[in-house]
């Protein structure tokens, strides 16, 4: 146990006690510290030899260095996390573009109608009915933009999951 890395010692010790009690245990992966201080990953496999009554007679062990595999696994995990992060950034970019489009549509309508109303008001005899229609369009476009924002807030709101009783037989 002296070579076993301190953070893995308790687990390896528990495993050794299980083996001495005659319990078959699956292989275990843990770190060891070599005399030169280098930390290596190993896979420790123990084969128990028992008599006809199940009493432990002896055991054989094989320790395989798996440091390279563990390094490859760590690198793979890091690459997967990078891909996941890039995918999230891409998705966020698409979402932002879609959101900008959804909000820009009513805003463009508001601007266009407001400019039209200014032109009508600048005339000698503005048509008040036409200006009322323009203002109604501005209000409708404003509500449309507000609904987009309201839906976005609802979508991003963190909520507790709803718990519902279900009859397994019906499902």
N, C-alpha and C positions, 0 to 999 in steps of 0.2 A: 504494500500500500504506500510505501515511502516514495515511489516513483510517480504515483498517481497525482495529477494536478489537484491542489487543495479544493477547488470548487467541485470536483467530481468524487472526492474521497468518500463521502457519506454514502453516496449511491453505490459505489463499488464495494464498500464494506457490507452494506445490506445484502448485496448480491452474494458475496462470499459466505455470509451466514446462511443464506438460502441453500447454497450448494452443499455446505457442510451438513445441513439438515437433510440432505438427500433429495432436494427438490430440483427437478429439471428446470433450467432457466434459459430463456432465449439469449442469443448473443447480445453483448452490450458494447456501445461505443462510448469511449471516454478519452480524456487527454492524459498523456504522461509527460513528465519532464525528464529529459535525458541528462546525463552527468554534465554535458557541456552547456546545459541551460535551455536547449532548444525544446520547444513544446511540439509534440507530435500527437496526432489522433490515431487511435488504435481501435480495432474491433476484437473483442475478447470473447472467444467461444470456448465453453467448457462441456466436455462429454463425460457423463457419469457412468460408472460401471457398478452395477448392483448385483447382489446375489438373488437367488430365486424368491426370497421373501421380501425383496425390495430394500434390503439394508445396503448402504453405501460401502463399497469395497475400496474403490479408488476413483480417480478422475484424471482426465487428460485435458490439457488446454492448448489452444492455438491463439496466438496474438498476431493479428495482421495489421500492418501499417496502412492506414487509410487517409493519411494527411492530404495527399493529392486529390483524392475524391472529395474530401470535405472542402478543400479550397475551391474545386470546380463547382460544388454545390453552392458555396457562398457567392461565387462570382455569378452563377446562374440566377440566384435569388436577387442579387443586386441589379442585374440586367433586366429581370422581370419587373422589378420595382421602377426602374427607369422607363421601361416601355409603358407601364401603367401610368406613371406620371405624365409622360408625353401624350398618351391617349386622353387623359383627363384634361390637359391643356388644349388639345385639339378640340375635344368636345365642348369645352368652355368657350373656345373661339367661335365655334359654329353656333352655340347658344347665344353668345353676345351679338353675332351678326344677325341672327333671326330676331332677337329682341329689338335691336336697333331698327330693323325693317318694320316690325310691328308698331313701334312707337313713332317712327318717322312718317308713316302713312297718315295718321291723324294730324300730326304736327304740320305736315305739308299742306293739308287741307285747311287747317286753321290759318296758316300764313297766307295762303292764296285767297281765302275768303276775307281776311282782314284787309289785305291790299285792295281787293275789289270794293269793299265798303269804303275805304279811304278815297278811292277814285269817285265813287258815287257821291260821297259827301263833298268832294271838291267841286262838283258840278254846280251849275246855277240853281237848278231845282231838283234836289235829290228825291228819288222815288222811295218813300219811307217803307212801303210794302216790300220792295226788293231788299232794302237794308235789313228789315225784320227777318226775311228768309235767310240772308247771309248770316245774321247773328244766330239764328236757329241752327244753321249748319256748323257754325263755330262751336256752339254748345254741344252738339252731337259728337263732333270730332274730339272735343275735350273729354267727354264722357267715355268715348272709345279708348282714348289713351289712358284714362284713369282705370278702366277695366283691365287693360293689359298689365298695368302696374299692380293692381289688386290681385290678379291671378298669379303674377310672379311672386308676390309676397306670400300668398297662400301656399304656393308650391315649395317655397324655400323655408317655410315655417317648420320648426322642429316640434313634432308631436309625439306623445306616447302612443305606442301601437294600441289599437282597439282590441280588446279581448272579447271573443264571442264564443259562447258554448255551442258545440256542434255534436250531434249524435253521430258517432262513428259509423253506425250501421246505415244511416241515411247517406253518408258521404260515400 
